[in-house]
Amino acid sequence: MSVVNSISNKENPFPERPALIERILERKNLEEAYRQVVRNKGTAGIDNMTVEQLKPYLQNHWASIKEELLTGSYRPKGVRKVEIPKPGGGIRILGIPTVTDRMIQQAIHQILSSIFDAEFSEFSYGFRAGRSAHQAILRAKKYQEEGRRYVVDMDIEKFFDEVNHDILMSKISRKIKDKKVMNLIRKYLQSGMMIGGIETHREKGTPQGSPLSPLLSNIMLDELDKELEKRGHKFCRYADDCNIYVRSERSGQRVLKSIRKYVEKRLRLKLNSSKSKVARVHQRKFLGYTFTKEKEVRIKVAKESIQPSNSSAKFLTSDSLK
């Protein structure tokens, strides 16, 4: 029996232009979303349902879930709080949805990606099909080979915790007009985190750990990308990690001051003053890598990223990063 066999095959009354919510709930899209959730595995949400238990659950309950999604009455469950250590110290907090909500979010992600991704910046590398951190590193190397040996290393303070919901929804609404989809996305944004058996209300942020979060982060920061392109800057962005490459420290300080104002005014986000710096490229790390200061630019693993068992930094070639 198919995972989403209970999905109705009723004739669409508007076959030429189905509503976006109907595209999201099409059988083919849902099947792919289910397979992706199973491939990703992951821990259970607050209902303790595992990915192995998802198939029989959907076979028994999908018809009613779909009806709620179509009528706009569906309410996502809260997310489970998970703390994981950061490589450089500290704790990263994840919000893990239930496997059912992960499948629904993945289905939304697949359709929205086909709408938004084509217009994202060429220099945005995070969480996009056919793009990777390695490509961002190679682009950064190219900038340095052109003589840009200083970097404006931008660190957006607690980005995933501080995203303004109204600003994000406004950006989404420029392309998405289906009110049911918009309301569903906002419900997912507002899904509280379960702490000590109590669900906390969420007024901002898009918690890491959900299938939608990476896409929403790219939608939020696409305006920043476009602004950097408009100003003629050479940059690489991977999610909330963004580096701008310049030819001098003085130029970098001017860029950092200007971009700080833009981020705070337009996006209502803040740059971390202690982490956002202008420095020579070899003095900073980007996505776990750094670069040599010699005339010939070489890529190497940053010290913080080296496993304890490895006593020396590993130098990388362009071929090894492909």
C-alpha positions in Angstrom: 0.0 0.0 0.0 1.4 3.4 -0.9 2.5 5.7 1.8 0.1 8.4 0.6 -2.4 6.0 -0.9 -5.1 7.7 1.0 -4.5 10.9 -0.9 -7.6 11.6 -2.9 -7.4 11.4 -6.6 -10.5 13.4 -7.1 -10.7 15.4 -10.3 -9.3 18.9 -9.7 -12.0 21.5 -10.4 -9.3 23.8 -11.7 -7.0 21.5 -13.7 -5.1 24.2 -15.5 -4.2 26.3 -12.5 -4.3 24.3 -9.3 -4.0 26.3 -6.1 -0.5 26.2 -4.6 -1.6 24.2 -1.6 -3.0 21.6 -4.0 0.4 21.5 -5.8 2.1 20.9 -2.5 -0.3 18.1 -1.6 -0.1 16.3 -5.0 0.8 12.7 -4.6 4.1 12.8 -6.5 5.4 15.7 -4.4 4.3 14.1 -1.2 5.9 10.8 -2.1 9.2 12.5 -2.7 8.9 14.5 0.5 8.3 11.2 2.4 11.4 9.6 0.8 13.5 12.6 1.7 12.4 12.5 5.4 13.2 8.8 5.5 16.6 9.3 3.9 17.4 12.0 6.4 16.4 9.8 9.3 16.8 12.0 12.4 15.4 11.9 15.9 11.8 11.8 16.8 9.8 14.9 17.6 7.7 15.6 20.7 5.3 12.8 19.8 8.2 10.2 19.8 7.2 8.9 16.4 10.2 7.6 14.4 10.6 7.7 10.7 10.0 3.9 10.7 6.5 4.5 12.2 5.6 7.3 9.8 4.4 5.0 6.9 1.7 3.2 8.9 0.6 6.4 10.6 0.1 8.1 7.3 -1.9 5.2 5.9 -4.3 5.5 8.8 -4.4 9.3 9.3 -3.4 11.1 6.1 -7.0 11.6 4.8 -7.9 13.7 7.8 -4.5 15.5 7.9 -4.9 16.5 4.2 -8.5 17.7 4.8 -7.2 20.0 7.6 -4.4 21.3 5.4 -6.9 22.1 2.6 -9.3 23.8 4.9 -6.6 25.7 6.7 -7.4 24.2 10.1 -4.2 22.1 10.5 -2.1 23.0 13.5 1.5 21.8 13.6 2.8 20.3 16.8 5.5 22.1 18.8 9.2 21.3 18.2 11.5 19.3 20.3 14.5 21.2 21.8 17.9 19.5 21.1 21.2 21.0 22.1 24.4 20.1 20.2 27.9 21.4 20.9 29.5 23.9 18.5 33.0 23.0 17.1 34.4 26.2 18.5 32.6 26.0 21.8 29.1 26.8 23.0 25.8 25.2 22.3 23.6 25.3 19.2 19.9 24.8 19.8 17.9 22.9 17.3 14.1 22.6 17.0 13.1 19.2 15.8 9.5 18.9 14.3 7.6 15.7 14.4 8.2 13.4 11.4 4.7 14.2 10.1 5.5 17.9 10.2 8.9 17.3 8.7 7.2 15.6 5.7 4.7 18.4 5.3 7.5 21.0 5.5 9.6 19.1 3.0 6.6 19.1 0.6 6.3 22.8 1.0 10.1 23.2 0.6 10.1 21.3 -2.7 7.4 23.5 -4.3 8.7 26.8 -2.9 12.3 26.1 -4.0 11.1 25.7 -7.6 9.6 29.2 -7.3 12.3 31.1 -5.4 15.6 29.4 -6.2 16.0 30.5 -9.8 16.2 34.1 -8.7 18.6 33.6 -5.9 22.1 35.1 -6.2 24.8 33.2 -8.0 27.0 33.8 -4.9 24.6 32.1 -2.5 25.8 28.6 -1.9 24.0 27.2 1.1 21.2 24.6 1.0 20.6 24.8 -2.8 20.6 22.0 -5.3 23.8 21.8 -7.2 25.6 24.1 -4.8 28.0 23.4 -2.0 30.3 24.8 0.6 33.3 23.6 -1.5 32.1 25.8 -4.4 32.0 28.8 -2.0 35.6 28.1 -0.9 36.8 27.9 -4.5 35.0 31.2 -5.3 36.7 32.8 -2.3 40.1 31.5 -3.6 39.4 33.1 -7.0 38.7 36.5 -5.4 42.0 36.3 -3.6 43.9 35.4 -6.7 42.5 38.6 -8.2 44.2 40.6 -5.5 41.4 40.8 -2.8 43.4 39.6 0.2 41.3 41.2 2.8 37.9 39.9 4.0 34.9 41.5 5.6 33.9 38.5 7.8 30.2 39.1 8.7 28.6 37.3 11.6 24.9 37.8 11.9 24.1 37.6 15.6 21.8 34.6 16.4 20.4 34.7 12.9 18.1 31.7 13.1 16.7 32.9 16.5 16.2 36.5 15.5 14.5 36.4 12.1 11.6 38.9 12.1 8.5 36.9 11.1 6.7 39.9 9.5 9.7 40.9 7.3 10.1 37.3 6.2 6.5 36.7 5.5 6.5 40.0 3.5 9.3 38.7 1.3 7.5 35.4 0.8 4.3 37.1 -0.2 6.0 38.8 -3.1 5.7 35.5 -4.9 3.3 33.4 -2.9 -0.4 34.5 -3.0 -2.1 31.4 -1.7 -3.4 32.4 1.7 -3.6 28.9 3.0 0.1 28.3 2.2 1.1 31.6 3.8 -0.9 30.8 6.9 0.6 27.4 7.1 4.1 28.8 6.9 3.4 31.3 9.6 2.1 28.5 11.8 5.3 26.6 11.4 7.3 29.8 12.2 5.3 30.2 15.4 5.4 26.6 16.5 6.6 26.7 20.0 9.5 24.8 21.5 8.7 22.2 24.2 10.7 22.9 27.3 9.9 20.9 30.5 6.6 19.8 29.0 5.5 23.4 28.3 5.3 24.8 24.8 6.9 28.2 24.6 5.3 30.8 22.2 7.6 31.9 19.4 7.4 35.5 18.1 10.6 35.5 16.0 13.2 33.1 14.6 13.1 30.1 12.3 14.5 27.2 14.3 17.3 25.1 12.8 16.3 21.5 12.4 13.3 21.9 10.2 13.3 21.2 6.4 11.9 24.7 5.7 14.4 26.6 7.8 17.3 26.6 5.2 15.0 27.9 2.4 13.5 30.6 4.6 17.0 31.7 5.5 17.9 32.1 1.9 14.6 34.0 1.2 15.4 36.3 4.1 18.9 37.0 3.1 18.4 37.2 -0.7 17.8 40.9 -0.3 21.3 41.3 1.2 22.8 39.3 -1.7 21.1 41.6 -4.2 22.3 44.7 -2.3 25.9 43.4 -2.3 25.6 42.7 -6.0 24.2 46.2 -6.7 27.2 47.7 -4.9 29.6 45.6 -7.0 31.0 43.7 -4.0 32.7 40.3 -4.4 31.2 38.0 -1.9 30.3 34.4 -0.9 27.3 33.5 1.3 26.5 30.2 2.8 23.3 30.5 4.9 24.2 33.2 7.5 27.9 33.0 6.8 28.9 35.8 4.5 32.3 37.0 3.5 33.1 40.0 1.3 36.5 40.2 -0.3 38.2 43.6 -0.8 41.7 44.9 -1.6 42.5 46.9 1.5 41.7 47.1 5.2 40.4 50.7 4.8 38.0 49.6 2.1 36.9 46.7 4.3 36.2 48.9 7.2 34.1 51.2 5.0 32.1 48.2 3.7 31.5 46.7 7.1 30.2 50.0 8.5 27.8 50.5 5.5 26.6 46.9 5.5 26.0 46.9 9.2 23.6 49.8 8.8 21.8 48.1 6.0 21.4 44.8 7.9 20.1 46.5 11.0 17.7 48.9 9.2 16.3 46.8 6.4 16.4 43.3 7.9 16.2 44.2 11.6 19.1 41.9 12.3 22.4 42.7 14.1 26.0 41.9 13.3 28.0 40.4 16.1 30.5 43.2 16.9 33.0 40.8 18.5 33.0 38.3 15.6 32.4 40.6 12.6 35.9 41.7 11.5 38.0 43.1 8.7 41.3 41.1 8.4 43.7 39.5 6.0 42.1 36.4 4.6 44.6 34.0 6.1 43.7 35.3 9.6 40.0 34.2 9.3 38.3 30.9 8.6 35.3 30.3 6.3 33.1 27.2 6.4 35.9 25.3 8.2 38.7 26.3 5.9 41.3 29.1 5.7 43.9 30.2 3.2 47.6 30.6 3.1 49.3 34.1 3.0 51.8 33.2 0.3 51.6 34.6 -3.2 50.1 31.3 -4.4 46.8 31.0 -2.6 46.3 27.6 -1.1 43.3 26.2 0.8 43.8 24.4 4.1 41.6 23.1 6.9 41.2 25.6 9.7 42.9 24.6 13.0 39.5 24.5 14.7 38.2 22.0 12.2 41.1 19.5 12.5 40.3 16.3 14.4 42.4 15.6 17.5 43.9 12.5 15.8 45.3 14.7 12.9 48.4 16.6 14.0 48.7 18.8 11.0 46.5 20.9 8.7 45.5 19.3 5.5 46.1 21.3 2.4 43.4 21.0 -0.3 43.5 21.3 -4.0 40.7 22.6 -6.3 40.2 19.0 -7.5 39.7 17.7 -3.9 37.0 20.2 -3.3 34.9 19.4 -6.3 
